[in-house]
Amino acid sequence: MRYYCAVAAHAGFSSAARGLHISQSAISEQIADLERELGVELLVRGRQKIRLTPHGELFLTEAKKVLAAAHTAVETAQRSAQGETGALTVGFLNGGTGDEVPNIIKSFRLKHPGVHVSIAEMIPTEQADALANGTLDVGFTRALEPPFDRLLRSELLYRDPLIAVFPKDHPRARGPVDLRSLARENFVLVGRDAAPALFDKIMSLCSAAGFFPRIVATGVVWSSLMVLVQAGEGIAILPSNLRLRGSKHLAFCPLTNRGASFSLVVAWSPLREGPVQKAFLDMVREYRRRYVSATGLKNYE
């Protein structure tokens, strides 16, 4: 079909053969085979030039469409193999991503306009399930819990310091706080079902400080904890980036205890690590390298 289009464009076999870098006899045989296969005469052969029959004119129009579609198919396959086309669903953790994750997603969209990116808000337990069953391609979440730590892969994006959240008029709402000074306080925490890694981290820190927290209420999302703290139910322990979303009636105090930080990881399933996912993960790694180099922040290491 490609040979036929070349002969039609050059109005002769010899010119078409030179353009295709093949012998004239080879291209003539290919066109003759095509005519025999179709059972239709496509060309009227003359001494100097050839001309297309009416059937040949119609065939040429359709042949050009087929060749253009084939070229598009090849380009699409090559772009897909390079992660330039396709779809990507990214999970994020409300209140746990800071400015970094939105910037990464925006940069990926600009660099890969052929990829359709969908974003889904999910708590860590939901993200782990979605990554394992394939409804999520990449997730920004907390450290993976068993059995997902064996089924999935993850890499650290950064460590977020933990803070104590007090009502503004609380006597300890004046600066950095040691957990040991909060042993007699009431606590409102994100429930373990919603955020097992955060819940266990707080329990571990309190245990190291010599007490077990008196939990008076739990919530599913950070915003409900803010309401409970502001209402005087108790104090909360949360990642520090949430202070940007806090109320003017609350105080956010850094914890001075060793290890009082919480990881945000990028996670994915190795069974579904296609070109688009690889391209996105490469951008996450590059962003992390540039950010660490520019800021020198140790919480990214």
Number of C-alpha atoms within 10 A of each C-alpha: 15 13 18 23 17 18 26 19 12 15 18 20 25 19 15 23 20 11 12 15 9 12 13 16 11 13 20 19 11 14 20 16 12 17 15 11 9 10 9 13 16 23 21 11 14 9 6 9 13 16 16 18 15 12 12 20 15 12 17 20 11 12 17 15 11 14 14 12 12 12 12 12 12 12 12 15 14 13 16 18 14 14 20 20 19 18 15 18 17 24 27 21 20 18 17 22 20 17 9 14 18 12 12 17 18 12 15 18 15 10 12 18 12 15 18 13 16 13 14 14 14 19 21 26 19 15 28 28 13 19 25 18 12 14 14 24 25 28 26 27 28 25 20 22 14 9 9 16 13 9 15 18 16 20 16 18 24 21 18 20 18 25 24 23 29 24 24 17 12 13 8 16 17 13 11 15 18 15 20 15 10 17 16 11 15 18 22 24 28 21 15 15 13 18 20 17 19 24 17 12 16 21 15 16 19 18 14 14 17 12 16 15 18 13 15 13 15 17 19 15 17 21 15 15 25 25 15 21 23 21 11 12 18 22 24 25 24 28 24 22 17 20 17 10 11 16 15 10 13 19 22 26 21 19 20 14 17 10 12 19 22 22 21 22 20 25 28 27 23 14 11 16 14 15 17 22 22 15 16 22 20 12 17 20 15 13 18 19 14 11 14 16 10 9 9 11 12 9 14 17 12
